[in-house]
Every structure is written in C-alpha cells, then in structure tokens.
Amino acid sequence: MKNIPYILIAIRFLLAPIIILISYLNGAELRFIILTLMYIGLFTDIFDGIIARKVGVSSEKLRRLDSQVDLVFWLSLGFAAYFLNPTLIKDEWQSILLIFIMEALCYMISWIKFGKETCTHAWLSKLWGLSLLLAFTFLIGFQQIGWAFYLTIALGFISHLDVILIILILPKWTYDVPSFYHAWKIRNGIQRKKTTFFN
C-alpha cells in the first residue's frame, strides 16, 4: 500500500509523453483516447494524495514529486490542445500567457524566499485543476473554446494569486497549505486539523 502513491504518480508521468505523441502524430482521430488518458491521469492525481495520507507516507519528497509531475502532465495536455487546435490556441495567446506568467511568478517567489519550488496543493489550485479538466475536454474533445476556457483562466489567475500570498505569508517553506488564510494561521502558530481527503 505504501508504494501505491508513487505508482500512481509514475503512471501520470508516463501518460504525459504518450499524450504528446498521440496528439502530434494522429490526434485528430484519437482525440477521445487522449481525453480518456486525461481522466485516468486526474484519478491518479486525486487518489495518490488520499492514499498517501491514509497509509501515512505523505512526505515532503512525495508531495514535491506530485507537484512537479502535475505540471508535466497538464503541460502535455496543453501541447495536445495546441496540436489539435492551433488556431484556437493562438487566438487566446494573451490569456494563456497570463497563466504562464502567474505560474512562473509562483516558482520565482518561492525560490527567492525559500530556495525551493512551491508545493502548496491549495484548495483553489485543486478547483483550478477541475476547471482545466473541463476546458481540455471542450478543446480536445469538441474543438471548442467557451465558458469552460474562460472559467479556467479566471480560476487560474485567482488560484495562483492565492499561492503567491501563501508563499509571502509563510514564515518557512511548508507543503500542503490549503489557502492564504491557513498560511496566516501557520504564521501565528495556530495548528490546523488535517484531513485524509483535503490535506
């Protein structure tokens, strides 16, 4: 049981190059296979943390690995969306660039302050992940940019702002911080009750 979280993370990591390869070579005909792999990846992301906390192996090393693999996985879907719908993606480049800038800021601020990458797994970030799922479902599965895409951009900006506030408020590097409010509580020495399902 203690190895299952690592196995789930490894599966998600291996899905990334497969998604890129399929979308680049024959994505138009296999778009629903790409979507299936995306949903499999999401389930591995949900359950790796839950199982890790349940069996007591949720460590800094595991959570940092999980965060970096998440980045690789979602980037692979971004490439897939571009290969399948280059015109749609180019038309929205400013919104997409905004999210990349916010992501880069999170990493830069964390490295400057703590000397390592951010690993908050904040609640708003989890919500943003679900919105990404919707946006990529429309983009990859149905070649549409609609409300799901714009919701993802809005949530992406807000969730990254939350992470930046968490980093700025925390007195020392900490993983699994649900929100900037919880970071403020940590700064003031207030302990919080952790849960199996929501770190």
SERO-4910 file (N, C-alpha, C, O; in steps of 0.05 Angstrom, whole numbers):
BEGIN
 pado doro    nc1    nc2    nc3   cac1   cac2   cac3    cc1    cc2    cc3    oc1    oc2    oc3
  Met    A     16    -24      0      0      0      0     17     25      0     10     45    -12
  Lys    A     40     24     13     57     48     16     69     56    -11     77     79    -14
  Asn    A     71     38    -30     83     44    -56     62     54    -76     69     65    -97
  Ile    A     36     50    -70     15     58    -89     16     87    -96     14     93   -120
  Pro    A     20    106    -77     21    134    -86     43    139   -106     39    154   -125
  Tyr    A     66    127   -103     88    130   -122     82    118   -149     89    129   -169
  Ile    A     68     95   -148     60     83   -173     40    100   -188     42    103   -213
  Leu    A     21    112   -174      1    130   -187     14    155   -199      7    164   -220
  Ile    A     34    166   -184     49    189   -195     64    181   -220     65    196   -239
  Ala    A     77    157   -219     92    147   -242     74    143   -267     82    149   -289
  Ile    A     50    133   -262     31    129   -284     25    156   -297     25    158   -322
  Arg    A     20    176   -281     13    203   -291     37    214   -307     33    227   -328
  Phe    A     61    210   -297     85    219   -310     88    206   -338     95    219   -357
  Leu    A     83    180   -339     86    165   -364     64    172   -384     68    170   -408
  Leu    A     41    180   -374     19    188   -392     26    213   -408     17    216   -430
  Ala    A     42    231   -396     48    256   -409     61    253   -437     50    264   -456
  Pro    A     83    238   -440     95    235   -467     77    220   -486     77    225   -510
  Ile    A     61    201   -475     42    187   -492     21    206   -503     14    204   -527
  Ile    A     11    223   -487     -9    243   -496      3    261   -517    -10    266   -538
  Ile    A     27    271   -513     40    288   -533     45    273   -559     39    284   -580
  Leu    A     54    249   -557     60    233   -581     35    228   -597     34    231   -622
  Ile    A     14    219   -584    -12    213   -597    -23    238   -611    -32    237   -634
  Ser    A    -23    260   -596    -35    285   -607    -19    295   -630    -30    307   -649
  Tyr    A      8    292   -629     25    302   -651     22    285   -676     21    295   -698
  Leu    A     22    258   -672     22    240   -695     -6    236   -708     -9    236   -732
  Asn    A    -26    232   -690    -52    225   -701    -75    234   -683    -94    220   -678
  Gly    A    -72    258   -672    -90    267   -651   -119    271   -660   -137    265   -645
  Ala    A   -123    280   -685   -150    285   -694   -167    260   -693   -191    262   -686
  Glu    A   -156    237   -699   -171    212   -700   -172    199   -672   -189    182   -667
  Leu    A   -154    207   -655   -151    193   -629   -157    212   -605   -148    208   -583
  Arg    A   -172    233   -611   -176    254   -590   -190    243   -566   -185    252   -543
  Phe    A   -208    223   -569   -223    213   -546   -205    194   -530   -210    189   -506
  Ile    A   -185    182   -543   -165    167   -527   -149    186   -510   -143    180   -487
  Ile    A   -142    209   -521   -127    230   -506   -144    238   -482   -133    241   -459
  Leu    A   -170    242   -486   -187    250   -464   -189    228   -443   -189    234   -419
  Thr    A   -190    203   -451   -190    181   -432   -165    181   -415   -166    177   -391
  Leu    A   -142    185   -428   -117    186   -414   -116    209   -394   -105    208   -372
  Met    A   -129    232   -402   -130    255   -385   -146    248   -359   -138    255   -337
  Tyr    A   -169    235   -363   -185    229   -339   -172    208   -322   -174    209   -297
  Ile    A   -157    189   -334   -142    170   -318   -121    184   -302   -117    179   -278
  Gly    A   -108    203   -314    -88    220   -300   -100    235   -277    -88    237   -256
  Leu    A   -124    246   -281   -137    261   -260   -142    242   -236   -138    250   -213
  Phe    A   -152    218   -241   -158    200   -219   -133    192   -204   -134    188   -180
  Thr    A   -111    189   -219    -86    182   -205    -78    206   -187    -66    202   -165
  Asp    A    -83    230   -196    -76    254   -181    -93    256   -155    -84    264   -134
  Ile    A   -119    249   -158   -137    251   -135   -129    230   -114   -127    236    -90
  Phe    A   -124    206   -123   -120    184   -104    -92    181    -93    -88    169    -72
  Asp    A    -72    192   -107    -45    189    -96    -42    203    -69    -30    192    -50
  Gly    A    -54    227    -67    -52    241    -41    -69    229    -20    -61    227      3
  Ile    A    -94    220    -27   -112    208     -8   -100    183      4    -99    179     28
  Ile    A    -89    166    -14    -77    141     -4    -52    146     12    -47    133     32
  Ala    A    -36    165      3    -11    172     18    -18    181     46     -4    173     65
  Arg    A    -38    197     49    -46    206     76    -58    184     93    -54    182    117
  Lys    A    -73    166     79    -86    144     93    -66    124    104    -69    114    126
  Val    A    -45    119     89    -25     99     98     -1    112    112     18     98    120
  Gly    A     -1    138    114     20    152    129     46    156    115     67    157    128
  Val    A     45    159     88     70    163     74     71    191     60     87    195     42
  Ser    A     53    209     68     52    235     56     75    252     66     72    265     87
  Ser    A     97    252     52    121    266     60    127    290     41    114    293     21
  Glu    A    146    306     49    155    328     32    164    318      5    156    329    -16
  Lys    A    180    297      5    190    286    -20    167    277    -39    168    283    -62
  Leu    A    148    263    -28    125    254    -44    109    277    -55    101    277    -78
  Arg    A    103    297    -38     86    319    -46    100    336    -67     87    347    -85
  Arg    A    126    340    -64    141    355    -84    141    341   -111    138    353   -132
  Leu    A    145    314   -110    145    298   -134    117    300   -147    116    303   -172
  Asp    A     97    299   -131     69    301   -141     65    327   -156     53    328   -177
  Ser    A     74    349   -144     71    376   -156     85    378   -183     73    389   -202
  Gln    A    109    368   -184    124    371   -209    113    353   -231    112    361   -255
  Val    A    103    330   -224     90    312   -244     64    324   -253     57    322   -277
  Asp    A     49    337   -235     25    351   -243     31    372   -265     17    374   -285
  Leu    A     52    387   -261     60    407   -281     66    395   -308     56    405   -328
  Val    A     81    373   -308     88    359   -333     63    348   -346     59    351   -370
  Phe    A     45    337   -330     20    325   -341      2    345   -354     -7    341   -376
  Trp    A     -3    368   -340    -21    388   -351     -8    402   -375    -22    411   -393
  Leu    A     19    405   -375     32    417   -398     29    399   -423     26    409   -445
  Ser    A     30    373   -418     27    354   -441     -1    357   -453     -4    355   -478
  Leu    A    -21    363   -437    -48    367   -448    -50    394   -462    -65    397   -481
  Gly    A    -34    414   -452    -33    439   -466    -21    436   -494    -31    448   -514
  Phe    A      0    420   -496     12    414   -522     -8    399   -540    -11    405   -564
  Ala    A    -23    380   -528    -43    365   -544    -64    384   -555    -72    382   -578
  Ala    A    -73    403   -538    -94    422   -546    -83    439   -569    -98    446   -588
  Tyr    A    -58    446   -567    -46    463   -589    -43    447   -615    -50    457   -636
  Phe    A    -33    422   -613    -30    406   -637    -57    402   -651    -58    401   -676
  Leu    A    -78    399   -636   -104    393   -647   -119    419   -656   -135    418   -674
  Asn    A   -114    441   -642   -128    466   -648   -110    490   -648   -113    508   -631
  Pro    A    -90    491   -665    -70    513   -664    -83    541   -667    -74    560   -654
  Thr    A   -103    543   -684   -115    569   -689   -129    579   -664   -127    602   -656
  Leu    A   -144    561   -651   -159    569   -627   -140    577   -605   -145    597   -590
  Ile    A   -118    563   -602    -99    569   -581    -85    596   -587    -81    612   -569
  Lys    A    -77    600   -612    -64    625   -619    -82    649   -615    -73    671   -608
  Asp    A   -108    645   -620   -127    667   -616   -129    676   -587   -137    698   -581
  Glu    A   -123    657   -568   -125    663   -539    -98    665   -526    -96    660   -502
  Trp    A    -77    672   -541    -50    671   -530    -46    690   -507    -30    683   -489
  Gln    A    -60    712   -506    -56    731   -484    -65    720   -458    -52    722   -437
  Ser    A    -89    707   -458    -99    694   -434    -81    672   -424    -76    669   -400
  Ile    A    -72    656   -443    -54    633   -436    -28    643   -425    -17    632   -406
  Leu    A    -17    665   -438      8    676   -428      5    687   -400     24    684   -384
  Leu    A    -18    698   -393    -23    707   -366    -19    685   -345     -7    689   -324
  Ile    A    -30    661   -351    -28    639   -333      1    629   -331     10    622   -309
  Phe    A     15    629   -353     44    621   -352     60    641   -335     78    633   -320
  Ile    A     54    666   -338     68    687   -322     62    683   -292     80    684   -275
  Met    A     37    677   -285     29    673   -257     43    648   -246     52    648   -223
  Glu    A     44    627   -262     58    602   -254     88    608   -249     99    599   -229
  Ala    A    100    622   -267    128    629   -264    133    646   -240    153    642   -225
  Leu    A    115    664   -234    118    681   -210    117    665   -185    133    669   -166
  Cys    A     99    645   -184     97    627   -160    124    614   -155    134    613   -133
  Tyr    A    136    603   -176    162    589   -174    184    609   -166    200    603   -149
  Met    A    184    632   -179    206    651   -174    205    661   -145    226    663   -132
  Ile    A    181    669   -136    179    680   -109    186    658    -88    199    664    -69
  Ser    A    177    634    -93    184    612    -75    214    606    -74    225    602    -52
  Trp    A    227    606    -97    255    601    -98    271    624    -85    290    619    -71
  Ile    A    262    649    -90    275    671    -78    273    671    -47    292    676    -33
  Lys    A    249    664    -37    244    665     -8    254    640      6    266    642     28
  Phe    A    249    617     -6    255    592      8    277    574     -4    287    556      9
  Gly    A    285    581    -29    305    564    -42    295    538    -53    311    521    -59
  Lys    A    269    535    -55    257    512    -68    230    519    -79    219    540    -74
  Glu    A    220    501    -96    195    507   -110    171    506    -91    172    494    -70
  Thr    A    149    518   -100    124    518    -84    111    490    -85    114    476   -105
  Cys    A     97    483    -64     84    457    -62     60    458    -44     58    443    -25
  Thr    A     43    478    -49     21    484    -30     -3    464    -32    -16    458    -12
  His    A     -8    454    -57    -32    438    -61    -57    452    -49    -74    439    -36
  Ala    A    -59    477    -54    -81    494    -43   -108    485    -54   -110    474    -76
  Trp    A   -129    491    -39   -156    484    -48   -164    497    -74   -176    485    -91
  Leu    A   -157    523    -77   -164    537   -102   -149    525   -126   -159    524   -148
  Ser    A   -125    515   -121   -109    502   -142   -123    475   -150   -123    469   -174
  Lys    A   -134    461   -131   -149    437   -137   -174    443   -154   -181    429   -173
  Leu    A   -187    465   -147   -211    474   -162   -203    482   -190   -217    476   -209
  Trp    A   -180    495   -192   -170    503   -219   -164    478   -235   -168    478   -259
  Gly    A   -153    457   -223   -148    432   -237   -173    420   -249   -173    410   -271
  Leu    A   -195    422   -234   -221    412   -244   -230    429   -268   -241    418   -287
  Ser    A   -226    455   -266   -234    472   -289   -216    467   -313   -226    469   -336
  Leu    A   -191    460   -309   -173    452   -331   -184    428   -345   -183    425   -369
  Leu    A   -194    409   -329   -205    385   -340   -228    391   -359   -230    380   -381
  Leu    A   -246    409   -350   -268    417   -367   -259    431   -392   -268    425   -414
  Ala    A   -240    450   -389   -231    465   -412   -218    447   -433   -222    450   -457
  Phe    A   -201    428   -424   -188    410   -442   -208    390   -455   -204    381   -477
  Thr    A   -229    384   -440   -249    366   -451   -262    380   -475   -267    367   -496
  Phe    A   -269    406   -472   -281    421   -494   -261    425   -517   -268    422   -540
  Leu    A   -236    432   -510   -216    438   -530   -208    413   -546   -208    414   -571
  Ile    A   -200    392   -532   -190    368   -545   -213    351   -556   -211    341   -579
  Gly    A   -234    348   -541   -256    331   -549   -275    343   -570   -285    329   -587
  Phe    A   -280    369   -567   -300    382   -584   -290    406   -599   -306    420   -613
  Gln    A   -265    412   -597   -252    435   -612   -267    461   -606   -274    476   -625
  Gln    A   -273    466   -581   -288    490   -574   -274    505   -551   -263    493   -532
  Ile    A   -274    531   -554   -266    549   -532   -291    564   -524   -303    579   -540
  Gly    A   -299    559   -499   -324    572   -490   -321    580   -461   -300    588   -452
  Trp    A   -343    577   -446   -344    586   -418   -324    571   -401   -313    582   -382
  Ala    A   -319    545   -408   -300    529   -391   -272    541   -393   -257    541   -373
  Phe    A   -264    549   -417   -238    561   -421   -234    587   -405   -214    591   -391
  Tyr    A   -254    604   -407   -252    630   -393   -255    626   -362   -243    641   -347
  Leu    A   -270    606   -354   -271    600   -325   -244    591   -316   -235    598   -294
  Thr    A   -230    575   -332   -204    565   -325   -183    587   -323   -167    587   -305
  Ile    A   -185    606   -341   -167    629   -340   -171    645   -314   -152    653   -301
  Ala    A   -197    650   -308   -203    666   -284   -194    651   -259   -182    663   -241
  Leu    A   -201    625   -257   -193    610   -233   -163    606   -232   -151    606   -210
  Gly    A   -150    604   -255   -121    602   -256   -108    626   -244    -89    624   -229
  Phe    A   -118    650   -251   -106    675   -241   -111    677   -210    -92    683   -195
  Ile    A   -135    671   -202   -142    673   -173   -126    653   -157   -116    659   -135
  Ser    A   -125    628   -167   -111    607   -151    -81    612   -149    -69    607   -129
  His    A    -69    623   -171    -41    630   -170    -36    654   -151    -16    654   -137
  Leu    A    -54    672   -150    -52    695   -132    -53    684   -103    -39    694    -86
  Asp    A    -71    665    -98    -73    652    -72    -46    639    -64    -37    641    -41
  Val    A    -34    625    -83     -8    612    -78     14    632    -72     30    629    -53
  Ile    A     14    654    -87     34    675    -82     30    687    -54     50    692    -40
  Leu    A      6    691    -45      1    701    -18      9    681      3     20    688     23
  Ile    A      4    656     -2     13    634     16     44    636     20     54    635     42
  Ile    A     58    638     -3     87    639     -1     97    663     14    115    661     31
  Leu    A     85    686      9     93    711     22     87    711     52    102    722     68
  Ile    A     65    697     59     56    697     88     71    677    104     78    682    127
  Leu    A     77    653     93     90    632    108    117    641    119    133    653    105
  Pro    A    122    635    145    149    642    156    171    623    146    194    631    145
  Lys    A    164    598    139    183    579    129    169    561    109    144    559    109
  Trp    A    184    548     91    173    532     70    156    509     82    165    495    100
  Thr    A    132    506     72    114    485     82     98    474     58     90    489     40
  Tyr    A     93    448     58     77    437     37     48    432     47     44    431     71
  Asp    A     30    429     29      2    424     35    -10    446     52    -18    441     75
  Val    A    -12    470     41    -25    493     55    -50    500     39    -48    509     17
  Pro    A    -74    496     51    -99    498     36   -105    526     25   -118    528      4
  Ser    A    -96    547     38   -103    574     29    -85    595     43    -70    588     61
  Phe    A    -87    620     34    -71    641     47    -80    645     76    -65    654     93
  Tyr    A   -106    640     81   -116    642    108   -102    621    127    -95    628    149
  His    A    -99    597    116    -85    576    132    -55    583    135    -44    577    156
  Ala    A    -44    597    115    -16    606    118    -14    626    140      5    626    156
  Trp    A    -34    644    142    -34    664    163    -36    650    190    -24    659    210
  Lys    A    -53    629    192    -55    614    217    -29    601    225    -21    601    248
  Ile    A    -15    589    205     11    577    210     31    598    220     46    593    239
  Arg    A     30    621    207     48    643    215     44    651    244     63    659    258
  Asn    A     19    649    253     12    657    280     12    634    300      2    636    323
  Gly    A     23    611    291     26    588    309      0    573    315     -1    559    335
  Ile    A    -20    576    298    -46    563    302    -46    537    287    -43    537    262
  Gln    A    -48    515    300    -48    488    287    -75    483    274    -96    491    284
  Arg    A    -74    470    251    -99    463    237   -102    433    237    -82    418    238
  Lys    A   -127    424    235   -132    395    234   -131    386    205   -146    396    188
  Lys    A   -113    367    199   -111    357    172   -131    335    167   -139    321    186
  Thr    A   -140    332    142   -159    311    135   -147    292    114   -128    300    100
  Thr    A   -158    269    112   -149    249     92   -155    259     64   -138    255     46
  Phe    A   -178    271     60   -187    278     33   -176    305     23   -172    309     -1
  Phe    A   -172    324     41   -165    351     33   -140    361     47   -139    384     56
  Asn    A   -120    345     48    -94    351     61    -97    368     87    -78    374    100
***
